[in-house]
Structures are given as C-alpha cells and as structure tokens.
Amino acid sequence: MYLYYNELSPYCRKLLYFLDETNISLDLKRVEFPKLEFASLGFSDLSPTGQIPALVTDFGVLSDSTVCMRYLCDRFLKHSFYPAGLYERAEVDLWTEYVNQHVGRHILTLAWQRHWVPLLGKNFDRHAVEQSDAALAKYLPALEAQLAGRSVLAGATLTIADINLMGFMMQCKPAGLYLTPWPLLSRWYETMTKRPKFVDFSARFPLN
Ligand SMILES: N[C@@H](CCC(=O)N[C@@H](CS)C(=O)NCC(=O)O)C(=O)O
C-alpha cells in the first residue's frame, strides 16, 4: 500500500499529519502534477477524481483524504482515532463532515485568495473572499459551542475529527483567519500546534 502526495496540497497535509499521529507507516510517492502523472501511469480509470491524496491499496485506489483516514483506521485497528462503537463513530463522522462541508473549504478559499493568488500573480476574487468570510462567521460558532467543556471535538480523546479540522486550521495563517472571536477554538488550535507529533510533522513538511 502506498500514498501519492504533494506536501503543498492541504488535503495531503491532512493525511500526512494523520499518518504521524497514528504511527501508520506507508510508502510515500511524491507527485508534482497528479492528473498528468496518473494518466501516464494508467491510473485515470482507477481513481475517480485523479486527485491527490491517492492511496493505492491491494484492492483499488482511494482518492479522498477523509475516506483514506477512515479506511486506514479500520485497516490498522486504530479505533481510538475512529471508534468501532456505532454512536461514537457517528459522532466523529458528524464533526468530520461538518468541518468538511461548512468550514474547511472556506479556510482553503481564503488561503488561496490571500496567500497564493498574490504570490502567483493571479486575479483576486473579492466575492469569493466575502462569501468564505461570511460562511465562517456563520459556521464556526457551532465548533466553538461543541468545544465548551471539552478539549477534543468528539469523544474523550483525539480522533480523526480533530485531525481533519487541524488539516484545515493549519492554513489559518495564510488564510488571514484570526481566531480571537472564538476563544475555545483558539485554545484547541494552540493545544494542537503544541502536540509533539504536530511539531515533528511541521518540521518535516513546512508550510512555505
Ligand atoms: N476531497 C478531496 C480533495 C482533494 C483535492 O482537492 N486534491 C487536489 C490537491 S489539494 C488535487 O489533486 N488537485 C489536482 C487536480 O484536481 O488536478 C480530499 O479530501 O482528498
């Protein structure tokens, strides 16, 4: 089993950080231009999106960071990160999907518009930034409320819900997203950044 990745991709970074936290070791293959490289390898038929991360298993290719985290937890029996119990698992899924649908993509839009667009000399899309700022103002309060009286998003210990959120939150700085209005989320983020596994991960794969 091996993983196609590029350390600049936020979705790959999420999965690479997940591998560190869970101590799952995979062969890593770095790609620069996934669609072109996959086409030349004949992967276009196997991977529905042609995107990275792409996890090549004995049975086929999985090309979605969240699906890969779930699969790897089950495959390597990492149930503390993705519980086997039905309700506990659903709670992890709930917060993972909430973040994927309402939070993550907006942080990435802001990071793209505020950091990469000026760097690459592309056209700034003010409307996209306004929409993502508004969406975060609307959807971050539920994360803040969920963190009241707890240090992790679901259950009692770190799960893929936290790792998933961290995959996006590690882009806060390039996104120009300040967490002052959300003190519990801010505290959660500070705690996550101090985790030894995150410190190691950031040193191995620096953001810039
Ligand atoms: N929902 C997917 C998104 C993956 C994704 O957007 N990958 C981007 C890199 S960040 C990609 O491969 N882009 C190249 C392309 O679409 O050709 C996930 O969670 O893995």
The ligand as a Tripos MOL2 file, in Angstrom:
@<TRIPOS>MOLECULE
LIG
   20    19     1     0     0
SMALL
NO_CHARGES

@<TRIPOS>ATOM
      1 N1        -11.9470   15.9500   -1.3010 N.3       1 LIG1
      2 C1        -10.5950   15.6030   -1.6910 C.3       1 LIG1
      3 C2         -9.9520   16.8250   -2.3490 C.3       1 LIG1
      4 C3         -8.5820   16.5230   -2.9190 C.3       1 LIG1
      5 C4         -8.0570   17.6580   -3.7660 C.2       1 LIG1
      6 O1         -8.7290   18.6810   -3.9970 O.2       1 LIG1
      7 N2         -6.8130   17.4780   -4.2530 N.am      1 LIG1
      8 C5         -6.1830   18.4950   -5.0550 C.3       1 LIG1
      9 C6         -4.8870   18.9730   -4.4050 C.3       1 LIG1
     10 S1         -5.2130   19.9080   -2.9620 S.3       1 LIG1
     11 C7         -5.7460   17.9180   -6.4130 C.2       1 LIG1
     12 O2         -5.3600   16.7760   -6.5200 O.2       1 LIG1
     13 N3         -5.7920   18.7610   -7.4350 N.am      1 LIG1
     14 C8         -5.2680   18.4000   -8.7240 C.3       1 LIG1
     15 C9         -6.3490   18.2560   -9.7290 C.2       1 LIG1
     16 O3         -7.5460   18.3560   -9.4130 O.co2     1 LIG1
     17 O4         -5.9550   18.0310  -10.8920 O.co2     1 LIG1
     18 C10        -9.8260   15.1060   -0.4560 C.2       1 LIG1
     19 O5        -10.2900   15.2950    0.6770 O.co2     1 LIG1
     20 O6         -8.7780   14.4590   -0.6280 O.co2     1 LIG1
@<TRIPOS>BOND
     1     1     2 1
     2     2     3 1
     3     2    18 1
     4     3     4 1
     5     4     5 1
     6     5     6 2
     7     5     7 1
     8     7     8 1
     9     8     9 1
    10     8    11 1
    11     9    10 1
    12    11    12 2
    13    11    13 1
    14    13    14 1
    15    14    15 1
    16    15    16 2
    17    15    17 1
    18    18    19 2
    19    18    20 1
@<TRIPOS>SUBSTRUCTURE
     1 LIG1         1 GROUP 0 **** ****
